[in-house]
Amino acid sequence: MRYTAADGDTWEGIASHFRMTPEILKNFNESVVISAGQVIDLRGVAVPQLGAGGSVTGHDEQGRLLYRTGPGDTPAGIASRYGVPLHALRIANLNLLTGGEWIPPAGTMVTIPSPPKD
């Protein structure tokens, strides 16, 4: 997935829009500064990652992403893929915790909280 930068775009603004951290976004792009017309690689969100091979299915009533887990998904992998702290992911999905542990089976609908603002 790619995004073409507009005049005034920043790493923080683009990362926030695509629900990831600026650090993750910068890892997939070599450029230090952003200029209008530059193509930004968003594969941190689009490419399945170890422990996060599921897919986004939509948004909940508060605008948070809804993610359907795939085989082998882990809370840490999902949190990393979307740039959110693991504890925030767990809190957003308290209904899925059993006995303090949470290993979501494939097909589980998980709520992805908004990434923290810097």
N, C-alpha and C positions, 0 to 999 in steps of 0.2 A: 504494500500500500504506500502511496506517495502523496505528498501535498506540495503544491506550488505556493511559495511564500508571496505574500502581498507586502506592499510598502508599510513599514512600521511593525511588522511581525517580529517577535522575540522568541528565544528558545522557551522561556517560561510560558508565554501566551500559547504557543503551539502545543507544548506539552500538556498544559491544563486543558485545552480544547479536546485533545485526544486521550485524556485521562491517563497520563503517564508523567513521570518526573523529567525535568530537564536533563538530568544526568543520564537517564536511560536513552532519551532521544539523541543526545550528543554522542553516545556510544556508537550509534549507527550512522553518524554523519561526520565527515572530516573537517568541514568548514568551522571556523571559529566565530565568524559573524554571519548574519543572515541578510541577504539582499533580495529585493523584489524580483520575482521570476525564478528564483532558485528552487530546485526540486529537493524536497526534504524526504528522506527515507523514514517511514513510520513502521518498519517491520517489527519493532518491539511490540506492537499491538497485533499486527496482521499475521506474523509467522508463528506457528505453534512452537512453544519452547518446552524444554524438559520440565515435566510436572505441570504443564499448562497447555494441553493440546486440544482443549474444548473450543467452544465458540460462543460469541455474544448473540443472544436471541432478541434483545430489545432493551427497554428501560422500564423501571418500576414507576409508581406514581410520584416519587420524589426525584425522578430523573437519573437514578443510579443505574449502572449497567446490570443486566441480567445475563448470567453466563451459565451455559450448560456444560458440565464437566465431561471430559473424555476419559478413556481408560488410562490409568496411571497418573492422573492429575493429583497434585498435592496442594495443601493450603499455601505452603511456601512458594511453590512454582507459580500459582495463580497470583499471589501478592506481588511477586517479582515482576511478572509479565505486565501487570497494570500499575506498577509503581506505588503501591499502597503498603503501609506497615502491616505485618502479619497480624498483630493484635487487633487492628482496625477491621481486617477481613473477618476475623473470628467474631468480633462484637457484632458486625453487620449480619452474621449468620448464626446467632445464638440458638435459633430454633433447630439447627442441624447438629449441635453438640450433644454427645451422649457420653456421660461419665468423664467429661473433660477432654476427651479425645475427639478428633475430627478428621477422618479420612473419607472424603466424599466419593461414593461409588459413581461410576460412569452414569451419566444421565441426570445427576443431581442439579437442580437449579440453585445457583449461588448468586448472592447480591454482592457486587463490587462497589465498595464505598468510594467516594470521591477522593483523589489523592490529596495529601496535605498541601496547603498553600505555603509558599516560602515567605 
